[in-house]
Amino acid sequence: MNKLHNSNFVEILLLEDEPSDAYLVKMALKEGRVLAHLHHVVDGREGLDFLNKTEKYADAPRPDLIFLDLNMPRMSGCEFLVAIKADERFKAIPVVVLTTSDVEKDVVRSYQLGATSYITKPVDMPQFIKAIQQIGEYWFSLVRLPKDYKL
């Protein structure tokens, strides 16, 4: 999993309001030897600021992949999905919903709004770390993307 297009690091934007979950994602990527720069924001509004390179995010890179929690303050994950999938600049960025909700209507709505994947966060810490590592394995080793697509 540690060999990516010419060993380039991928840029991952994590939208997560729970600091402990953000920490677990960071540690799981590190343990899984995923060559990634993880950028963490706490809600959808901050995520849009990151994507639009406003204010403190003026030098932010374009993410190759977005990990999105649904339940966040100020702007929910679903509201964020609506905003980025309506924007030509961002709609092609894959979005992996990573949330505690296992409610069927949340799953259906996320896919309807353009999510690429939906994963319910395991409650158990080792399972959570394994899930993040499997996401990394899938996106960075298994999936075939178009030749000129940067992931």
C-alpha positions in Angstrom: 0.0 0.0 0.0 2.9 2.3 0.3 3.6 2.6 -3.4 1.6 5.3 -5.0 2.0 7.1 -8.3 5.7 7.8 -8.3 5.6 7.6 -4.4 3.7 10.9 -4.3 1.8 11.6 -1.2 -2.0 11.8 -1.6 -3.9 14.7 0.0 -6.8 13.6 2.2 -9.3 16.1 3.7 -10.9 14.8 6.8 -14.1 16.6 8.0 -14.6 15.3 11.6 -15.7 17.2 14.7 -14.7 14.5 17.2 -11.0 15.0 18.0 -10.5 11.4 19.1 -11.9 10.0 15.8 -9.7 12.4 13.9 -6.7 11.1 15.9 -7.6 7.5 15.1 -7.8 8.2 11.4 -4.4 9.8 11.5 -2.9 6.9 13.4 -4.5 4.3 11.2 -3.2 5.9 8.1 0.3 6.0 9.7 0.1 2.4 10.8 -1.1 1.3 7.4 1.8 3.1 5.8 -0.5 5.1 3.6 1.5 7.9 2.0 -0.9 10.7 2.7 -1.0 14.2 4.0 -4.1 14.4 6.3 -5.8 17.8 6.5 -8.3 18.0 9.3 -11.2 20.4 9.6 -14.1 20.3 12.1 -17.2 21.0 9.9 -18.6 21.5 6.5 -18.1 25.3 6.5 -14.4 24.9 7.3 -14.2 22.2 4.6 -15.6 24.6 2.0 -13.0 27.2 3.2 -10.3 24.6 2.7 -11.5 23.7 -0.8 -12.0 27.3 -1.8 -8.6 28.3 -0.3 -10.0 31.1 1.7 -8.4 32.9 4.6 -6.2 30.5 6.6 -6.4 27.9 3.9 -5.0 30.1 1.1 -2.2 27.5 0.5 -4.3 24.4 0.9 -3.8 21.6 -1.6 -6.6 20.2 -3.6 -7.6 16.9 -1.8 -7.5 13.7 -3.7 -10.0 12.1 -1.3 -12.4 13.4 1.3 -13.3 11.5 4.5 -16.6 13.0 5.7 -18.5 12.7 9.0 -22.3 13.3 8.6 -23.0 14.7 12.1 -21.1 17.9 12.5 -22.0 21.4 13.9 -22.7 24.5 11.7 -22.8 22.5 8.4 -23.6 18.9 8.3 -21.9 16.3 6.1 -25.0 16.1 3.8 -25.0 19.9 3.4 -21.3 19.8 2.5 -21.9 17.0 0.0 -24.7 19.0 -1.7 -22.3 22.1 -1.9 -19.3 20.3 -3.4 -21.2 18.0 -5.8 -22.9 21.1 -7.2 -19.5 22.7 -7.9 -17.7 21.7 -11.1 -14.3 22.2 -9.4 -14.9 19.7 -6.7 -17.6 17.2 -7.8 -15.1 14.7 -9.1 -13.3 14.4 -5.7 -14.2 11.0 -4.2 -16.0 11.3 -0.8 -16.0 8.5 1.7 -18.7 9.0 4.3 -17.2 7.9 7.7 -19.9 8.2 10.3 -21.4 6.6 13.4 -24.9 6.5 11.8 -26.0 3.2 10.5 -29.5 4.5 9.7 -30.6 3.3 6.3 -32.0 6.7 5.2 -28.6 8.3 5.9 -26.9 5.7 3.7 -29.4 6.2 0.9 -29.2 10.0 1.1 -25.4 10.0 1.2 -25.3 8.0 -2.1 -28.0 10.1 -3.6 -26.0 13.2 -2.8 -22.9 11.8 -4.5 -20.9 10.0 -1.8 -18.5 7.4 -3.3 -18.6 5.1 -0.2 -20.4 4.9 3.1 -18.7 3.3 6.1 -20.2 3.1 9.6 -17.5 3.8 12.2 -16.8 0.7 14.3 -17.2 1.4 18.0 -14.2 -0.7 18.9 -10.8 1.1 18.4 -8.9 -1.8 16.7 -11.8 -2.3 14.3 -11.9 1.4 13.6 -8.2 1.4 12.8 -8.6 -1.6 10.6 -11.5 0.0 8.7 -9.3 3.1 7.9 -6.5 0.9 6.8 -8.9 -1.0 4.5 -10.1 2.3 3.0 -6.5 3.2 2.3 -5.8 -0.2 0.7 -8.9 0.1 -1.5 -8.3 3.7 -2.7 -4.5 3.6 -3.0 -3.9 0.1 -4.1 -7.0 -1.6 -5.6 -9.0 1.1 -7.5 -8.0 1.9 -11.0 -8.5 5.6 -11.9 -8.1 7.3 -15.3 -4.5 7.8 -16.4 -4.4 11.6 -15.8 -6.4 11.6 -12.6 -4.3 12.5 -9.6 -5.2 10.5 -6.5 
